[in-house]
Amino acid sequence: STNVNVTTTIRVDSGVIEGSTITQYYDPLMAKLITHATTPATASSATPSTSTSTSTTTARTNAIDEMLTALDRFVITGVQHNLRFLHSVLRHPKFFVGRTPTNFIALHYSEKQGGG
C-alpha cells in the first residue's frame, strides 16, 4: 500500500492492491513511481544556455526531491523490495547531476546492494 498523494508532479502506476496475492512468478515491477517538476521561470537577463542549464538542474532537483518524499510514503509488506536502494541511487552525487550511463548501477553498487 502507499500513502503517496498523487499530484500533478507525482504518479503511481500499479496493478497490485492491498490483499493481492503475488506468487513466485510475479513481475518484480509491482508499482511504478513517476515524478516530474516544472521548470521555474528564469530571469530575462539570463543567456539561453545558462537559463536552460539552471532550469534543468532546478527541475531535476525538484523531481528528485518529490521522488524521495514519495518513496518515504510507500509501505510494502510480504515481499522483498528495494526502497532503501532506490533512496541510495537518488542521493548518489553522480545521479543527482545526471551522470548516469547505462552501467551506472554496476559501476557504483555491489551485487549485494542491487548492482551488477
C-alpha distance (Angstrom), angle and dihedral (degrees) to the residues before:
residue distance angle dihedral
S1 . . .
T2 3.73 . .
N3 3.76 137.5 .
V4 3.79 90.3 -159.9
N5 3.76 113.0 136.1
V6 3.78 107.2 -137.2
T7 3.79 107.6 -134.5
T8 3.78 138.2 159.7
T9 3.83 87.7 -78.5
I10 3.83 100.7 37.5
R11 3.81 126.9 58.1
V12 3.82 130.8 172.2
D13 3.81 120.1 -160.6
S14 3.80 114.2 -168.9
G15 3.76 139.8 149.7
V16 3.79 91.4 -163.8
I17 3.78 123.3 89.6
E18 3.78 131.7 -178.3
G19 3.80 109.0 -71.6
S20 3.81 94.6 25.9
T21 3.79 116.0 142.0
I22 3.77 113.8 -130.3
T23 3.79 115.0 -167.4
Q24 3.78 127.6 -156.8
Y25 3.80 85.9 -92.2
Y26 3.81 93.2 62.7
D27 3.76 123.1 132.2
P28 3.81 105.9 -107.6
L29 3.82 89.0 -135.1
M30 3.80 99.4 80.9
A31 3.79 94.9 154.9
K32 3.76 136.2 10.8
L33 3.79 120.0 -148.5
I34 3.80 115.3 -157.7
T35 3.78 124.4 -174.0
H36 3.75 133.2 173.7
A37 3.75 137.8 168.5
T38 3.73 130.8 -148.7
T39 3.76 117.3 -121.8
P40 3.76 112.6 -108.9
A41 3.80 121.2 -123.3
T42 3.79 110.8 -87.0
A43 3.77 128.8 -142.8
S44 3.80 113.1 -87.3
S45 3.81 91.0 -130.2
A46 3.80 92.6 62.1
T47 3.77 118.4 105.4
P48 3.82 115.5 -116.8
S49 3.81 93.8 -109.2
T50 3.81 92.6 48.8
S51 3.78 92.0 43.8
T52 3.80 93.4 50.8
S53 3.79 94.1 44.6
T54 3.80 93.8 47.7
S55 3.79 93.6 44.0
T56 3.80 92.4 47.7
T57 3.80 92.0 48.5
T58 3.80 91.9 48.3
A59 3.81 92.4 46.6
R60 3.82 90.9 48.1
T61 3.81 91.5 48.5
N62 3.80 91.3 48.5
A63 3.81 92.7 47.5
I64 3.82 91.2 49.5
D65 3.81 90.3 49.0
E66 3.82 89.5 50.6
M67 3.82 90.1 49.6
L68 3.82 93.2 49.9
T69 3.80 91.2 48.9
A70 3.80 91.5 48.5
L71 3.82 92.6 47.1
D72 3.81 89.1 53.2
R73 3.82 88.2 59.7
F74 3.80 96.7 52.0
V75 3.79 117.4 105.7
I76 3.80 115.9 -167.9
T77 3.79 121.5 176.6
G78 3.77 134.7 172.0
V79 3.81 98.1 31.0
Q80 3.77 136.2 57.4
H81 3.78 114.7 -95.4
N82 3.78 139.7 -179.9
L83 3.81 104.4 -132.3
R84 3.82 93.8 125.9
F85 3.79 90.7 48.8
L86 3.81 91.2 50.1
H87 3.81 89.4 52.2
S88 3.79 89.5 51.9
V89 3.80 92.9 50.8
L90 3.80 93.0 47.9
R91 3.81 90.8 51.0
H92 3.82 94.9 46.2
P93 3.83 108.9 116.8
K94 3.82 93.7 -132.3
F95 3.80 92.8 49.0
F96 3.77 90.3 47.0
V97 3.82 91.9 58.9
G98 3.81 94.2 40.5
R99 3.80 100.3 -104.7
T100 3.78 95.3 138.9
P101 3.79 116.1 139.2
T102 3.80 117.5 -174.7
N103 3.82 89.4 -95.7
F104 3.83 93.3 51.8
I105 3.83 94.0 121.3
A106 3.81 93.6 47.1
L107 3.80 90.8 48.5
H108 3.78 98.0 48.2
Y109 3.80 107.8 26.7
S110 3.78 135.2 52.6
E111 3.80 120.7 -126.7
K112 3.81 89.3 -104.0
Q113 3.82 89.6 58.5
G114 3.79 92.8 49.1
G115 3.78 101.0 -87.6
G116 3.81 132.0 120.6
